[in-house]
Amino acid sequence: MMIDHKEYPNLEELLNHFTKKDKDYILVRHDFKKGDVVKPHYHPEANEWALFRNGKVEIILESETATVQSSGKYFVVHFPKTKFHGLKCLTDISYFVLRDKKDKTKYK
């Protein structure tokens, strides 16, 4: 499996590409400090996309890792449902996570 990430000039173009008309999604904002780690986990019922604008992260997807950095343009990383994924923040970072609405995970 290859870690798929794409870059977009703005958030509107990114959301138009990844969302479907009249479908519900969950959008969650995360803020992390350099060195913070999101331990590998998965979502059994929903796809997930991480939407970054600034910062540098090490992405984990199943047994692969990739370092991704952006400054100014949005980049998105797709985490398919049932696939273990996580990340390590190489800089302070604020990003959004977009999930299919059918995900039953409880969010605080």
C-alpha positions as CSV (number, residue, x, y, z in Angstrom):
1,M,0.0,0.0,0.0
2,M,1.3,3.4,-0.9
3,I,0.7,6.5,1.2
4,D,-1.5,8.7,-1.0
5,H,-1.2,12.5,-0.5
6,K,-2.2,15.3,-2.8
7,E,-1.7,19.1,-2.7
8,Y,-4.4,21.7,-3.3
9,P,-4.1,25.5,-3.6
10,N,-7.0,26.2,-1.2
11,L,-9.4,24.4,1.2
12,E,-12.5,24.9,-1.0
13,E,-10.9,23.1,-3.9
14,L,-9.8,20.3,-1.6
15,L,-13.3,19.8,-0.1
16,N,-14.9,19.9,-3.5
17,H,-12.7,17.1,-4.6
18,F,-13.1,14.9,-1.5
19,T,-16.8,15.4,-0.5
20,K,-19.9,14.4,-2.3
21,K,-23.1,16.5,-2.6
22,D,-25.7,15.8,0.1
23,K,-23.5,13.4,2.1
24,D,-22.8,14.0,5.7
25,Y,-19.2,14.2,7.1
26,I,-17.6,14.9,10.4
27,L,-14.9,17.6,10.5
28,V,-12.6,17.7,13.6
29,R,-9.8,20.1,14.3
30,H,-6.6,18.9,16.0
31,D,-3.7,20.9,17.4
32,F,-0.5,19.2,18.3
33,K,3.0,20.3,19.4
34,K,6.3,19.2,17.9
35,G,7.0,15.6,19.0
36,D,3.4,14.7,19.7
37,V,2.3,11.3,18.4
38,V,-1.0,9.9,17.3
39,K,-0.7,6.2,17.9
40,P,-1.7,3.9,15.1
41,H,-5.4,3.2,15.1
42,Y,-8.2,2.5,12.6
43,H,-11.8,3.3,11.9
44,P,-13.8,0.1,11.0
45,E,-16.7,1.9,9.3
46,A,-15.3,5.2,7.8
47,N,-12.7,6.6,5.5
48,E,-10.6,9.5,6.9
49,W,-8.7,12.3,5.3
50,A,-6.2,14.5,7.2
51,L,-6.1,18.1,5.8
52,F,-2.9,20.0,6.5
53,R,-2.0,23.5,5.6
54,N,1.3,24.1,7.4
55,G,3.8,21.9,9.2
56,K,5.7,18.7,8.8
57,V,4.5,15.3,9.8
58,E,5.6,11.7,9.6
59,I,2.6,9.7,8.4
60,I,2.2,6.0,9.2
61,L,-0.1,3.9,7.2
62,E,0.0,0.1,7.9
63,S,3.7,-0.7,7.6
64,E,4.7,2.3,5.6
65,T,5.9,5.8,6.7
66,A,6.3,9.0,4.7
67,T,7.4,12.5,5.7
68,V,5.1,15.2,4.3
69,Q,5.6,19.0,4.6
70,S,3.5,21.9,3.4
71,S,3.8,25.7,3.7
72,G,0.8,27.6,2.4
73,K,-1.0,25.0,0.2
74,Y,-3.3,22.4,1.6
75,F,-2.3,18.8,1.4
76,V,-4.5,15.8,2.2
77,V,-3.6,12.3,3.2
78,H,-6.2,9.5,2.8
79,F,-6.5,6.8,5.4
80,P,-8.8,4.1,4.1
81,K,-11.2,2.5,6.6
82,T,-9.9,-0.6,8.4
83,K,-6.3,0.5,7.7
84,F,-4.0,1.3,10.7
85,H,-2.7,4.9,10.6
86,G,-1.1,7.4,12.8
87,L,1.4,10.3,12.7
88,K,4.3,12.0,14.5
89,C,4.4,15.8,14.5
90,L,7.8,17.1,13.4
91,T,6.7,20.7,13.9
92,D,3.8,22.3,15.8
93,I,0.7,21.6,13.7
94,S,-3.0,22.3,13.4
95,Y,-5.0,20.3,11.0
96,F,-8.5,19.1,10.2
97,V,-9.7,15.5,9.9
98,L,-12.6,14.7,7.6
99,R,-14.5,11.4,8.2
100,D,-17.5,9.7,6.7
101,K,-20.5,10.5,8.9
102,K,-21.2,6.7,9.4
103,D,-18.2,6.4,11.7
104,K,-19.4,5.3,15.2
105,T,-16.2,6.5,17.0
106,K,-17.0,8.8,20.0
107,Y,-15.2,12.1,19.9
108,K,-14.5,14.3,22.9
